[in-house]
Amino acid sequence: MRAALTDGLPPRVYSPRALIENRLRRKRPAPPTAGPVTTVEVETRTPGASAYREAARRGGALAWALLRGQAAPT
């Protein structure tokens, strides 16, 4: 880990704290990006308690995925 952080250091370091903070920010991997949801497919189902529970489960999964920035589940 030390080699990854000190690779390419200048010969003189004036602020070790700022240098480490800068290196950690620049060498951190980019966060995954999920594309925005543009369309949502709607299915008509027969009414009933089981259909309601299934729709609520699917809606909850979609909401959680969108809040976390992930793609909508299929």
C-alpha positions as CSV (number, residue, x, y, z in Angstrom):
1,M,0.0,0.0,0.0
2,R,2.9,2.3,0.7
3,A,4.2,1.9,-2.8
4,A,0.8,2.7,-4.3
5,L,0.6,5.9,-2.3
6,T,4.2,7.1,-2.6
7,D,4.7,6.4,-6.3
8,G,5.7,9.6,-8.0
9,L,6.1,11.7,-4.8
10,P,7.9,15.0,-5.2
11,P,11.5,15.2,-3.7
12,R,10.2,17.6,-0.9
13,V,6.9,17.3,0.8
14,Y,5.6,20.4,2.5
15,S,2.2,19.1,3.8
16,P,2.1,15.4,4.4
17,R,-1.6,15.5,5.4
18,A,-2.7,17.3,2.2
19,L,-0.5,15.1,0.1
20,I,-2.0,11.9,1.5
21,E,-5.5,13.3,1.2
22,N,-4.9,14.3,-2.5
23,R,-3.4,10.9,-3.3
24,L,-6.2,8.9,-1.7
25,R,-8.9,11.0,-3.6
26,R,-7.1,10.7,-7.0
27,K,-6.3,7.0,-6.8
28,R,-9.7,5.9,-5.5
29,P,-11.7,3.9,-8.1
30,A,-14.6,5.6,-9.7
31,P,-18.1,4.7,-8.3
32,P,-20.2,2.5,-10.6
33,T,-22.7,4.5,-12.7
34,A,-26.2,3.3,-13.4
35,G,-28.2,4.8,-16.2
36,P,-31.4,6.6,-15.4
37,V,-34.6,4.7,-15.6
38,T,-36.6,6.2,-18.5
39,T,-39.5,3.8,-18.9
40,V,-41.3,1.6,-16.5
41,E,-43.2,-1.5,-17.7
42,V,-46.7,-1.8,-16.2
43,E,-48.4,-5.1,-16.0
44,T,-52.1,-5.6,-15.3
45,R,-52.9,-8.3,-12.8
46,T,-56.0,-9.8,-11.3
47,P,-57.0,-8.2,-8.0
48,G,-56.4,-10.1,-4.8
49,A,-54.3,-10.2,-1.7
50,S,-51.5,-12.2,-3.4
51,A,-51.4,-9.9,-6.4
52,Y,-51.3,-6.9,-4.1
53,R,-48.4,-8.3,-2.1
54,E,-46.4,-9.2,-5.2
55,A,-46.9,-5.7,-6.6
56,A,-45.8,-4.2,-3.3
57,R,-42.7,-6.4,-3.3
58,R,-41.8,-5.4,-6.9
59,G,-42.4,-1.7,-6.2
60,G,-40.2,-1.9,-3.1
61,A,-37.4,-3.6,-5.0
62,L,-37.6,-0.9,-7.7
63,A,-37.5,1.9,-5.1
64,W,-34.5,0.5,-3.2
65,A,-32.6,0.0,-6.5
66,L,-33.2,3.5,-7.6
67,L,-32.3,5.0,-4.2
68,R,-29.0,3.1,-4.3
69,G,-28.3,4.3,-7.8
70,Q,-28.5,0.8,-9.3
71,A,-30.4,-0.3,-12.4
72,A,-34.0,-1.2,-12.1
73,P,-34.5,-5.0,-11.3
74,T,-36.1,-7.0,-14.1
